[in-house]
Amino acid sequence: MENVTMVMPLKQPIVFELEGFYVPPGYSLLLFFLALFNYMVVLLGNGVVLWVIVIDRSLHRPMFVLVCNLVVCDLLGATAVLPRLMMHFLTGQKRIAYILAIAQAFCVHTYGVAVQTILGAMAYDRYIAVCEPLRYHTIMTSARLCLCCTLAWLIALLCIAVLFGFHMNTPLCGNIIRHVYCSNRTILNLACSPTPSNNIYGLSMSWSVSTGIFLIIAFSYIRILHASVKRGRSDSSVRSKAFQTCTSHLVVYLLFEIASVIIIVSLRFPSVPQNMKKFLSILVVIIPPAINPIIYGLVSKELRGSIIKHFTFQVCRKR
Protein backbone atom coordinates (compact mmCIF):
# COMPACT_ATOMS: atom_id res chain seq x y z
CA MET A 1 0.00 0.00 0.00
CA GLU A 2 1.13 3.54 -0.75
CA ASN A 3 1.79 5.94 2.09
CA VAL A 4 -0.64 8.85 1.90
CA THR A 5 0.42 12.03 3.66
CA MET A 6 -2.53 13.93 5.06
CA VAL A 7 -2.05 17.69 5.27
CA MET A 8 -4.12 19.12 8.10
CA PRO A 9 -5.65 22.61 7.76
CA LEU A 10 -4.10 25.25 9.96
CA LYS A 11 -6.08 26.54 12.92
CA GLN A 12 -6.34 30.12 14.14
CA PRO A 13 -4.36 32.05 15.20
CA ILE A 14 -2.45 31.61 11.93
CA VAL A 15 0.91 33.34 11.57
CA PHE A 16 2.38 33.59 8.09
CA GLU A 17 6.02 33.92 7.16
CA LEU A 18 6.83 36.28 4.31
CA GLU A 19 9.67 34.96 2.19
CA GLY A 20 10.71 38.51 1.24
CA PHE A 21 13.93 39.35 -0.56
CA TYR A 22 17.14 37.40 -0.34
CA VAL A 23 19.43 39.97 1.29
CA PRO A 24 23.19 39.33 0.94
CA PRO A 25 25.15 39.79 4.19
CA GLY A 26 26.05 43.42 4.82
CA TYR A 27 23.37 44.90 2.54
CA SER A 28 20.46 45.04 4.98
CA LEU A 29 21.17 48.57 6.22
CA LEU A 30 21.65 49.94 2.70
CA LEU A 31 18.35 48.45 1.52
CA PHE A 32 16.61 49.78 4.64
CA PHE A 33 17.79 53.33 3.93
CA LEU A 34 16.79 53.06 0.26
CA ALA A 35 13.27 51.94 1.27
CA LEU A 36 13.15 54.67 3.95
CA PHE A 37 14.24 57.31 1.42
CA ASN A 38 11.54 56.19 -1.01
CA TYR A 39 8.88 56.29 1.71
CA MET A 40 10.02 59.76 2.85
CA VAL A 41 9.77 61.01 -0.75
CA VAL A 42 6.23 59.57 -0.98
CA LEU A 43 5.17 61.14 2.34
CA LEU A 44 6.79 64.50 1.66
CA GLY A 45 5.65 64.89 -1.95
CA ASN A 46 2.08 63.76 -1.39
CA GLY A 47 1.89 65.55 1.96
CA VAL A 48 2.90 68.88 0.41
CA VAL A 49 0.40 68.53 -2.45
CA LEU A 50 -2.40 67.59 -0.04
CA TRP A 51 -1.54 70.40 2.39
CA VAL A 52 -1.38 73.10 -0.30
CA ILE A 53 -4.67 72.05 -1.91
CA VAL A 54 -6.44 71.97 1.46
CA ILE A 55 -5.25 75.41 2.64
CA ASP A 56 -5.43 77.25 -0.70
CA ARG A 57 -9.09 78.07 -1.37
CA SER A 58 -8.33 78.94 -5.02
CA LEU A 59 -7.52 75.25 -5.55
CA HIS A 60 -10.85 74.03 -4.17
CA ARG A 61 -11.95 72.96 -7.65
CA PRO A 62 -12.93 69.55 -9.05
CA MET A 63 -9.58 68.82 -10.70
CA PHE A 64 -7.61 69.41 -7.51
CA VAL A 65 -10.14 67.64 -5.30
CA LEU A 66 -9.64 64.58 -7.52
CA VAL A 67 -5.87 65.03 -7.22
CA CYS A 68 -6.34 64.90 -3.42
CA ASN A 69 -8.15 61.58 -3.79
CA LEU A 70 -5.26 60.27 -5.89
CA VAL A 71 -2.81 61.46 -3.22
CA VAL A 72 -4.71 59.56 -0.50
CA CYS A 73 -4.76 56.48 -2.72
CA ASP A 74 -1.00 56.68 -3.34
CA LEU A 75 -0.36 57.03 0.40
CA LEU A 76 -2.53 53.96 1.02
CA GLY A 77 -0.58 51.80 -1.43
CA ALA A 78 2.88 52.89 -0.29
CA THR A 79 2.02 52.66 3.43
CA ALA A 80 0.61 49.15 2.98
CA VAL A 81 3.96 47.84 1.70
CA LEU A 82 6.96 50.04 2.54
CA PRO A 83 6.92 50.14 6.39
CA ARG A 84 6.84 46.33 6.64
CA LEU A 85 9.48 46.08 3.92
CA MET A 86 11.73 48.42 5.94
CA MET A 87 11.19 46.25 9.02
CA HIS A 88 12.18 43.19 6.98
CA PHE A 89 15.44 44.85 5.87
CA LEU A 90 16.30 46.26 9.30
CA THR A 91 15.36 43.41 11.65
CA GLY A 92 14.85 40.42 9.36
CA GLN A 93 11.27 40.13 10.70
CA LYS A 94 9.23 37.90 8.39
CA ARG A 95 6.32 36.79 10.54
CA ILE A 96 2.91 38.41 10.04
CA ALA A 97 -0.41 37.57 11.70
CA TYR A 98 -3.34 36.41 9.59
CA ILE A 99 -5.44 39.54 10.20
CA LEU A 100 -2.53 41.84 9.34
CA ALA A 101 -1.81 39.80 6.20
CA ILE A 102 -5.43 40.13 5.05
CA ALA A 103 -5.38 43.87 5.88
CA GLN A 104 -2.18 44.42 3.89
CA ALA A 105 -3.51 42.46 0.91
CA PHE A 106 -6.84 44.31 1.06
CA CYS A 107 -5.09 47.71 1.05
CA VAL A 108 -2.76 46.78 -1.81
CA HIS A 109 -5.61 45.54 -4.00
CA THR A 110 -7.83 48.51 -3.10
CA TYR A 111 -4.99 50.82 -4.12
CA GLY A 112 -4.66 49.00 -7.46
CA VAL A 113 -8.35 49.39 -8.32
CA ALA A 114 -8.91 52.85 -6.77
CA VAL A 115 -6.02 54.40 -8.73
CA GLN A 116 -7.75 53.39 -11.94
CA THR A 117 -11.26 54.49 -10.93
CA ILE A 118 -9.97 57.87 -9.70
CA LEU A 119 -8.05 58.38 -12.95
CA GLY A 120 -11.27 57.52 -14.79
CA ALA A 121 -13.11 60.21 -12.81
CA MET A 122 -10.33 62.69 -13.61
CA ALA A 123 -10.62 61.87 -17.33
CA TYR A 124 -14.36 62.62 -17.15
CA ASP A 125 -13.63 65.94 -15.42
CA ARG A 126 -11.08 66.92 -18.09
CA TYR A 127 -13.52 65.92 -20.84
CA ILE A 128 -16.21 68.24 -19.44
CA ALA A 129 -13.69 71.06 -18.88
CA VAL A 130 -12.37 71.01 -22.45
CA CYS A 131 -15.41 69.91 -24.45
CA GLU A 132 -18.10 71.78 -22.47
CA PRO A 133 -16.26 74.81 -21.01
CA LEU A 134 -19.34 77.04 -20.81
CA ARG A 135 -21.38 74.37 -19.01
CA TYR A 136 -18.51 73.05 -16.86
CA HIS A 137 -19.63 74.60 -13.55
CA THR A 138 -23.23 73.62 -14.25
CA ILE A 139 -22.28 69.98 -14.87
CA MET A 140 -19.45 69.54 -12.34
CA THR A 141 -21.37 70.75 -9.31
CA SER A 142 -20.29 69.91 -5.75
CA ALA A 143 -22.88 67.12 -5.70
CA ARG A 144 -21.60 65.64 -9.00
CA LEU A 145 -18.01 65.88 -7.74
CA CYS A 146 -18.89 64.09 -4.49
CA LEU A 147 -20.68 61.43 -6.51
CA CYS A 148 -17.63 60.88 -8.73
CA CYS A 149 -15.27 60.57 -5.74
CA THR A 150 -17.66 58.31 -3.83
CA LEU A 151 -18.20 56.04 -6.83
CA ALA A 152 -14.46 55.79 -7.47
CA TRP A 153 -13.79 54.56 -3.92
CA LEU A 154 -17.00 52.53 -3.61
CA ILE A 155 -16.34 50.54 -6.78
CA ALA A 156 -12.81 49.75 -5.60
CA LEU A 157 -13.90 48.76 -2.08
CA LEU A 158 -16.81 46.61 -3.29
CA CYS A 159 -14.70 44.82 -5.92
CA ILE A 160 -12.01 43.97 -3.37
CA ALA A 161 -14.49 43.12 -0.60
CA VAL A 162 -16.07 40.50 -2.88
CA LEU A 163 -12.61 39.23 -3.85
CA PHE A 164 -11.69 38.70 -0.20
CA GLY A 165 -15.11 37.25 0.55
CA PHE A 166 -13.79 34.07 -1.07
CA HIS A 167 -11.33 33.78 1.83
CA MET A 168 -14.19 33.03 4.19
CA ASN A 169 -14.08 29.41 5.36
CA THR A 170 -11.17 28.59 3.00
CA PRO A 171 -8.85 26.20 4.90
CA LEU A 172 -5.13 26.93 4.59
CA CYS A 173 -2.51 24.19 4.71
CA GLY A 174 0.67 26.28 4.54
CA ASN A 175 2.05 29.42 6.13
CA ILE A 176 4.98 30.51 3.93
CA ILE A 177 4.04 33.36 1.58
CA ARG A 178 6.57 33.38 -1.25
CA HIS A 179 6.45 37.08 -1.93
CA VAL A 180 7.50 40.47 -0.55
CA TYR A 181 4.00 41.43 0.59
CA CYS A 182 0.69 39.65 1.10
CA SER A 183 -1.84 39.54 -1.72
CA ASN A 184 -5.00 37.66 -2.53
CA ARG A 185 -3.23 35.15 -4.76
CA THR A 186 -0.22 34.51 -2.49
CA ILE A 187 -2.53 33.77 0.46
CA LEU A 188 -4.87 31.50 -1.49
CA ASN A 189 -1.88 29.64 -2.94
CA LEU A 190 -1.69 28.16 0.58
CA ALA A 191 -5.26 26.80 0.39
CA CYS A 192 -5.73 23.08 0.98
CA SER A 193 -7.68 22.75 -2.27
CA PRO A 194 -7.94 24.70 -5.56
CA THR A 195 -9.91 27.97 -5.51
CA PRO A 196 -11.31 28.31 -9.06
CA SER A 197 -14.11 30.71 -8.05
CA ASN A 198 -11.62 33.22 -6.67
CA ASN A 199 -9.39 32.84 -9.74
CA ILE A 200 -12.25 33.42 -12.18
CA TYR A 201 -13.65 36.38 -10.25
CA GLY A 202 -10.20 37.95 -9.75
CA LEU A 203 -9.31 37.75 -13.44
CA SER A 204 -12.77 38.92 -14.54
CA MET A 205 -12.76 41.83 -12.10
CA SER A 206 -9.23 42.94 -13.07
CA TRP A 207 -10.02 42.73 -16.78
CA SER A 208 -13.35 44.54 -16.41
CA VAL A 209 -11.93 47.42 -14.34
CA SER A 210 -8.82 47.88 -16.51
CA THR A 211 -10.76 47.67 -19.78
CA GLY A 212 -13.60 49.89 -18.54
CA ILE A 213 -11.24 52.62 -17.31
CA PHE A 214 -9.16 52.40 -20.49
CA LEU A 215 -12.30 52.91 -22.60
CA ILE A 216 -13.40 55.89 -20.47
CA ILE A 217 -9.98 57.52 -20.74
CA ALA A 218 -9.62 56.72 -24.47
CA PHE A 219 -13.09 58.13 -25.23
CA SER A 220 -12.39 61.27 -23.16
CA TYR A 221 -9.07 61.97 -24.84
CA ILE A 222 -10.35 61.31 -28.36
CA ARG A 223 -13.11 63.87 -27.74
CA ILE A 224 -10.63 66.27 -26.07
CA LEU A 225 -8.23 65.96 -29.02
CA HIS A 226 -11.04 66.55 -31.51
CA ALA A 227 -12.34 69.60 -29.61
CA SER A 228 -8.83 71.05 -29.14
CA VAL A 229 -7.92 70.73 -32.82
CA LYS A 230 -11.29 72.15 -33.91
CA ARG A 231 -11.11 75.19 -31.63
CA GLY A 232 -7.35 75.56 -32.00
CA ARG A 233 -7.72 76.59 -35.62
CA SER A 234 -9.11 79.94 -34.52
CA ASP A 235 -7.30 80.25 -31.17
CA SER A 236 -4.02 78.38 -30.57
CA SER A 237 -4.12 79.21 -26.84
CA VAL A 238 -7.18 76.93 -26.45
CA ARG A 239 -5.21 73.95 -27.79
CA SER A 240 -2.13 74.61 -25.63
CA LYS A 241 -4.27 75.06 -22.50
CA ALA A 242 -6.13 71.80 -23.19
CA PHE A 243 -2.90 69.85 -23.64
CA GLN A 244 -1.42 71.41 -20.51
CA THR A 245 -4.37 70.43 -18.31
CA CYS A 246 -4.46 66.87 -19.65
CA THR A 247 -0.74 66.03 -19.87
CA SER A 248 -0.24 65.34 -16.15
CA HIS A 249 -3.28 63.06 -15.97
CA LEU A 250 -2.20 61.07 -19.03
CA VAL A 251 1.39 60.70 -17.79
CA VAL A 252 0.19 59.43 -14.38
CA TYR A 253 -2.12 56.88 -16.05
CA LEU A 254 0.62 55.65 -18.40
CA LEU A 255 3.09 55.40 -15.51
CA PHE A 256 0.72 53.17 -13.53
CA GLU A 257 -0.06 51.00 -16.58
CA ILE A 258 3.62 50.59 -17.50
CA ALA A 259 4.43 49.49 -13.92
CA SER A 260 1.54 47.00 -14.07
CA VAL A 261 2.63 45.61 -17.45
CA ILE A 262 6.20 45.15 -16.16
CA ILE A 263 4.85 42.96 -13.33
CA ILE A 264 2.79 40.83 -15.74
CA VAL A 265 5.64 40.42 -18.24
CA SER A 266 8.19 39.49 -15.55
CA LEU A 267 5.94 36.65 -14.34
CA ARG A 268 5.96 35.12 -17.83
CA PHE A 269 9.75 34.56 -17.83
CA PRO A 270 10.85 31.78 -15.45
CA SER A 271 14.54 32.65 -16.08
CA VAL A 272 14.17 36.03 -14.34
CA PRO A 273 15.79 35.80 -10.85
CA GLN A 274 13.32 35.68 -7.95
CA ASN A 275 14.74 38.83 -6.34
CA MET A 276 14.28 40.72 -9.62
CA LYS A 277 10.68 39.47 -9.97
CA LYS A 278 9.91 40.57 -6.42
CA PHE A 279 11.47 43.98 -7.00
CA LEU A 280 9.50 44.48 -10.24
CA SER A 281 6.31 43.44 -8.42
CA ILE A 282 6.61 46.34 -5.95
CA LEU A 283 7.36 48.98 -8.59
CA VAL A 284 3.64 49.79 -8.84
CA VAL A 285 3.53 50.86 -5.17
CA ILE A 286 6.91 52.64 -4.96
CA ILE A 287 7.31 54.49 -8.28
CA PRO A 288 3.88 56.09 -9.07
CA PRO A 289 3.28 57.34 -5.47
CA ALA A 290 6.74 58.94 -5.45
CA ILE A 291 6.58 60.50 -8.92
CA ASN A 292 2.91 61.56 -9.17
CA PRO A 293 3.27 64.63 -6.89
CA ILE A 294 6.30 65.74 -8.93
CA ILE A 295 4.36 65.36 -12.18
CA TYR A 296 1.41 67.43 -10.91
CA GLY A 297 3.74 69.96 -9.31
CA LEU A 298 5.72 70.47 -12.52
CA VAL A 299 2.87 70.41 -15.06
CA SER A 300 0.14 72.32 -13.18
CA LYS A 301 1.08 76.00 -13.09
CA GLU A 302 -1.55 76.76 -10.47
CA LEU A 303 -0.41 74.01 -8.10
CA ARG A 304 3.26 74.83 -8.64
CA GLY A 305 2.63 78.53 -8.08
CA SER A 306 0.64 77.84 -4.90
CA ILE A 307 3.40 75.59 -3.48
CA ILE A 308 6.06 78.23 -4.17
CA LYS A 309 3.87 81.01 -2.74
CA HIS A 310 3.10 79.20 0.51
CA PHE A 311 6.66 78.02 1.10
CA THR A 312 8.04 81.48 0.32
CA PHE A 313 5.53 82.97 2.75
CA GLN A 314 6.53 80.49 5.48
CA VAL A 315 10.25 81.24 4.99
CA CYS A 316 9.71 85.02 5.00
CA ARG A 317 7.53 84.83 8.14
CA LYS A 318 10.23 82.92 10.02
CA ARG A 319 12.79 85.58 9.09
N, C-alpha and C positions, 0 to 999 in steps of 0.2 A: 504493500500500500504506500501511496505517496504521502509525504508529510505536508500538511496544509497549515500554513502560518496564518493565524487569525489576527487581524489588526483591530484592536479595540478603539472605539471613538474616545477622544479626549473629553474629560469632564471639566466643568468650570470650577475654579478660575483657571482659564487658559492663559499661558504666557508664551508669546511667540519669541523667536530669535531672528532678528534681521541679519541676513548674510552680509549686507553692506559691501563696501569696497575692500579689495585687498590692498592694505597699506604697507609698503615696504618699511622696514625698520628705519627710524630717524626722520620719516616724512610726515608723521602725524601732526606735529605742531605747524608745519608749513601749510598743510591742507586745512587745518583748523582756521588759520588766519586768512586764507583765501576765501573760505566759506563765510567767515565773519565779515570780511571786507565786502563781499557780494551782498550780504544781508544788510549791512550798514548803508550801502548805496541804495538798496531797495527802500529801506525805511526813510532815509533822508530825502531821496528824490520824490517819492510818493507823498511823504509827509509835507514837504514844502508846497507841492502842487495842491494838496487837499487844504492846507492851511490858508494859502493865498485865495483860493476860490471861495472858501467859507467867509473870510473877513472882508473881501472886496465885493461890495454890493453890485458894482458894474459887471461882475462876472456871474451874477445870479441869473443865467440864461440857460435854456435847454441844453445847448452844446456842452457847456461847462459842468452842468449838473450830471450829464451822462459821463463826462470825463471823471467826475468824482466817483461814480459807481464803478468805473473801470479801475480806478485807483484802489478802492476797497477790495475789489476782486483780486487784483495783483497782490495786495498785502495778504489776502487769505491764502493764495497759492504758495507764496514764498514762505510764509510763517508755518504752514503745514509741514514743510519739508526741511528747511534750512536749520532751524534750531536743533532738531534731533540729529541732523547730519553733523553739525558742529560737535554735539555731545559724543557722537560715534568717533570722530577724529581725535577729540581731546582725551576722552576717558576709555575708549574702546567699548562703551556700553552698547550692547546689541539687543537686550531683552526689552520687550514692550508688551504691556497687558492687552488683553483682547479688546476691551472697551476703547483704549487709546488707539489701537490699531484700526478699529472700525472708524473712529473719529477722524484719524489722519486720512484714511482712504476716502471717506465721505467728503472731506474738505478738498482733497486733490481733484476728485471727479467733479465736484460742484464748481470749482475754479475752471476746469476745462470746458464745461458746458456754459457757464455764466459769461465767460469772456466772449464766446461766440454770440450769445443772445444780446449782450450789451452792445457789441459791435454792430449787430443787426439793427438795433434801435437807433444807434448813431447814424447808420446809413440812411434810415428813414428820415431822421431829422435833417440831414444834409440834403436829401432829395427835396423835401418841402422848402428848405431855405433857398435853394438855387432855382428850382422849377416853379415854385409858387411864392416868390418874394413878397408880393403885395398881400397875400393871404396868410403869410407865415404865422403871425401872432394870433390870428383868428383860429388857425388849425392847431398850432402847438401851444395850447393853453396850459395852465398849471395842472389842470385835471388830466389832460392828455399826456403830459409829461410824466405825471405820477403813475398813470396807467402803463406807459411804456417801461418805466423802471421796475414797477411791480411785476409785470408780465415777464420781463427778462430774468428776474431772480426766481419767480414762481415756477417758470418752466424748468429752469435748472434744478431747483430743489425737488420738484415733483419727479423729474426724470431719474435723479439719483436716488431719491427715496424708494422708488419702485425697484431700481436696480439692487439696492441693498436689502429690500424686502425678501429677496431670494435667499438671503443668509439665514433667515429665520428657520430654526429647526434643521439646519444642515449640519450633520455631524462631521467633525474634522478629525483626521487620523494622523496629522503631522503638525509640527510647530516651527519648522524652519522656513522662513520666507526668503526666497532666493532673489532678493532685490534690495535696493537702497531704501525704499520707502514702501509702505503698505498700500495696496490697491485692491480693487474688487477681484481681479483675476488672480493675483498672487496669493490671496487668502483662500479663494475657492479652489486653487490648485491643490490645497491640502485636504479637500473634501474626501470622505471615504468612498464616494461613488461619483460618477460623472454628473455634471450639472448642465445639461443641454438647454434647459429653459433660460437660465441666466446667460448662457453664451448667445443664444438667439436674440434675446431681448437686448443685451448689451451691444451687439453688432448692429441690430436694427435701429436702436436709439441713437448710436453714434453716427450712423449713416444718415438718418433722417435729420438730425440737428445740423450736421455739417453741410449736407446738401441744401436744406432749407435756408440756412443763413447765407450760403454761397449764392443762391438764386436771388435772395433779397438784395444782397450787396451788388450783384451783377446787374440786376434790373435798375437799381438806384443809380449806379454809375453810368449805365448806358443812357438813361434819361438825362442825367446831369451833363454828360458829354454832349449830347444832342442840343440841350438847351444852351449850354455855354458857347458852342460853335455858332448856333443860330443868332444869339444875341451879340456875340463877340464881333460879328461882321460890322455892326454899327458902333459898338463901344468895346474896345479891347480891354478896358479896365474890368468889365464884367467877367470876361473869361479868366483873367489873371486872378481875380478875387475868388472865383469858384474853385480854381485849381488849388489855390492857397488853403482854402478852408477844408478841402477834401484830402489833400496830400497826407497829412498826419494820420488820419483815420485809415487810409488805404495802406500806408506803411506799417502801422500797428497790426492790421489784419494779416498782411503778407508775412510779417515776422512771426506771428503765432502759427500760421499754417506751415511755414518752412520748418519751424522747430518740430511741429507734429509729424511732418513728412519724414524728417531725419530719423525720428524714433521708429516709425513704421519700416523704413528702408533698412535700418540697422538690424532689425529683428529678422530680416529675410536672409541675412548672410551669416551662417554658422561660424565662418572663419574669423569674424570680428571678435577680438578679445573681450572677455566678460567685463572687465573694468571699463573698456571703451563703450560697450553697450549700455552699461549702467550710467556712465557719464552723459551719454547722448540722451538717455531717457529722462534726465533731470533738466535738460536744457530748457524745456518748455516752462519750467517754474523758476529758473534763475536768470534767463536772458530777457524775455519780454518784460517782466516786472521791473528790471533794472534799467532798461532802455526806453520804455514807454514814456516816463516823465521827461526824459531828455528830448524825445521826439516832439512831444507837445510843447515843451518849453522853447524849443528852437523854431518850430514852424509857426506856432500861434503868436502873432505880434502882440495881441492883447494880453495873453497870459505871461509872455516874456516881459513885457513892459510893466505889468503889475508886480511880478516877482522882483524886478530891479528896483521899482519905486519903493516897495515895502522894506526891502533890505537896506536900501540907501537911507530911508527914513529912520530905521532902527539904529544904523551906524551913527548917523548925524545926531540922534537924540542922546546916545551914550556919550558922545563927545561934548 
